[in-house]
Amino acid sequence: MRRGPFRPGDRVQLTDPKGRLHTITLEAGKNFHTHRGHLRHDDLIGAPDGTVVRHSSGADYLALRPLLSDYVLSMPRGAQVIYPKDAGQIVTYADIFPGATVVEAGVGSGALSLSLLRAVGDGGRLLSFERREDFADIARANARAFFGQDHPAWTVTVGDLVEALPQTVEPGTVDRVVLDMLAPWDCLDVVGDALVPGGVLICYVATTTQLSRVAETARRVGGWTEPQAWESLVRGWHLEGLSVRPEHRMHGHTGFLLTLRRLAPDTEAPLRRRRPAPGAYGEDYTPVEDQEWSAEDLGERAVSDKRLRRTRRDAEATAAQRVDPGPSLTDS
Ligand SMILES: C[S@@+](CC[C@H](N)C(=O)[O-])C[C@H]1O[C@@H](n2cnc3c(N)ncnc32)[C@H](O)[C@@H]1O
């Protein structure tokens, strides 16, 4: 499906003279119409990938098979998709490998599922959970259109992950779990039971409040390594003659990623040498909304009163040296 001359049924991405993209599915005898005329599918069928075809208006269109990163941005969407920059990081940092058993929730439009299916390959298993049937149908159709058939490694279950996962997998048999949903912290227990010891959980969340809640919940329930979190900003570059500079526009924010690894049964992570923030762990845990916030809660280092007094003295002494006393107001 991804190599050789264009065939009927292939998706082809056309770039017009103004750089606009149009995606078509090839069908013998059909035309692609624009307001200036048309382009014949038959001129593309049998031509190699990377061909230039002439539109009836005389304009040349470049024809290429869309890459996965092109496809996810043009495919029909039910829910917001994970962008290619984040999908790439999820595959790498969740260590998705060929032959792995991977659980994913929710499926949404299926954009991330495509990257996960490619990474596990035909010999792996991707068990995806989506609580909305309409979204699951869109995702299945998107995957079928991309792979040209139902992917042999993929099973989509309609249902809530918390209820459906324990009914679907044996405890301790899942290598990797990927969560892209509003409340991943609600799923930590079932995901922890499903994962093999050492297995990886990666969460994609849109806001810092979700990020904090999933991290603090994992610490409180235990059985996980310390969370690692990050975001990535990708800035495209304009490359034209002497005008080599960052693009003026970029996606300033997509989401945050957080990884955890599952510990062996009845194992607690060694206590960190750093003192945890008050209220972060154990019995004294209080929901964020009930907490009194302090600078230390936000990870800032506390400054002792003694040190503050010294800093103030030093600052005043430096200021006194620098100020030109000049004529005193009372002198006149
Ligand atoms: C942002 S979308 C996922 C997008 C998807 N990763 C993609 O790249 O196309 C989030 C999805 O999670 C689903 N969802 C939320 N909580 C869920 C749960 N507990 N179990 C299953 N699906 C859930 C929602 O219905 C929604 O479709």
Ligand as a Chemical Component Dictionary entry (heavy atoms), coordinates in Angstrom:
data_LIG
# 
_chem_comp.id                   LIG 
_chem_comp.type                 NON-POLYMER 
_chem_comp.pdbx_formal_charge   0 
_chem_comp.three_letter_code    LIG 
# 
loop_
_chem_comp_atom.comp_id 
_chem_comp_atom.atom_id 
_chem_comp_atom.alt_atom_id 
_chem_comp_atom.type_symbol 
_chem_comp_atom.charge 
_chem_comp_atom.model_Cartn_x 
_chem_comp_atom.model_Cartn_y 
_chem_comp_atom.model_Cartn_z 
_chem_comp_atom.pdbx_ordinal 
LIG C1  C1  C 0  -8.573  13.503 23.284 1  
LIG S1  S1  S 1  -9.420  12.037 22.904 2  
LIG C2  C2  C 0  -8.154  10.923 22.425 3  
LIG C3  C3  C 0  -7.522  11.281 21.105 4  
LIG C4  C4  C 0  -6.617  10.205 20.527 5  
LIG N1  N1  N 0  -5.489  9.926  21.389 6  
LIG C5  C5  C 0  -6.131  10.586 19.142 7  
LIG O1  O1  O 0  -4.923  10.803 18.955 8  
LIG O2  O2  O -1 -6.951  10.654 18.204 9  
LIG C6  C6  C 0  -9.870  11.431 24.501 10 
LIG C7  C7  C 0  -10.843 10.268 24.395 11 
LIG O3  O3  O 0  -10.853 9.568  25.620 12 
LIG C8  C8  C 0  -12.145 9.018  25.805 13 
LIG N2  N2  N 0  -12.213 8.647  27.236 14 
LIG C9  C9  C 0  -12.160 9.494  28.301 15 
LIG N3  N3  N 0  -12.172 8.794  29.453 16 
LIG C10 C10 C 0  -12.214 7.478  29.112 17 
LIG C11 C11 C 0  -12.253 6.260  29.861 18 
LIG N4  N4  N 0  -12.222 6.265  31.184 19 
LIG N5  N5  N 0  -12.295 5.089  29.194 20 
LIG C12 C12 C 0  -12.312 5.074  27.833 21 
LIG N6  N6  N 0  -12.288 6.197  27.069 22 
LIG C13 C13 C 0  -12.234 7.387  27.695 23 
LIG C14 C14 C 0  -13.065 10.144 25.335 24 
LIG O4  O4  O 0  -14.339 9.672  24.965 25 
LIG C15 C15 C 0  -12.279 10.705 24.137 26 
LIG O5  O5  O 0  -12.695 10.115 22.931 27 
# 
loop_
_chem_comp_bond.comp_id 
_chem_comp_bond.atom_id_1 
_chem_comp_bond.atom_id_2 
_chem_comp_bond.value_order 
_chem_comp_bond.pdbx_ordinal 
LIG C1  S1  SING 1  
LIG S1  C2  SING 2  
LIG S1  C6  SING 3  
LIG C2  C3  SING 4  
LIG C3  C4  SING 5  
LIG C4  N1  SING 6  
LIG C4  C5  SING 7  
LIG C5  O1  DOUB 8  
LIG C5  O2  SING 9  
LIG C6  C7  SING 10 
LIG C7  O3  SING 11 
LIG C7  C15 SING 12 
LIG O3  C8  SING 13 
LIG C8  N2  SING 14 
LIG C8  C14 SING 15 
LIG N2  C9  SING 16 
LIG N2  C13 SING 17 
LIG C9  N3  DOUB 18 
LIG N3  C10 SING 19 
LIG C10 C11 SING 20 
LIG C10 C13 DOUB 21 
LIG C11 N4  SING 22 
LIG C11 N5  DOUB 23 
LIG N5  C12 SING 24 
LIG C12 N6  DOUB 25 
LIG N6  C13 SING 26 
LIG C14 O4  SING 27 
LIG C14 C15 SING 28 
LIG C15 O5  SING 29 
# 
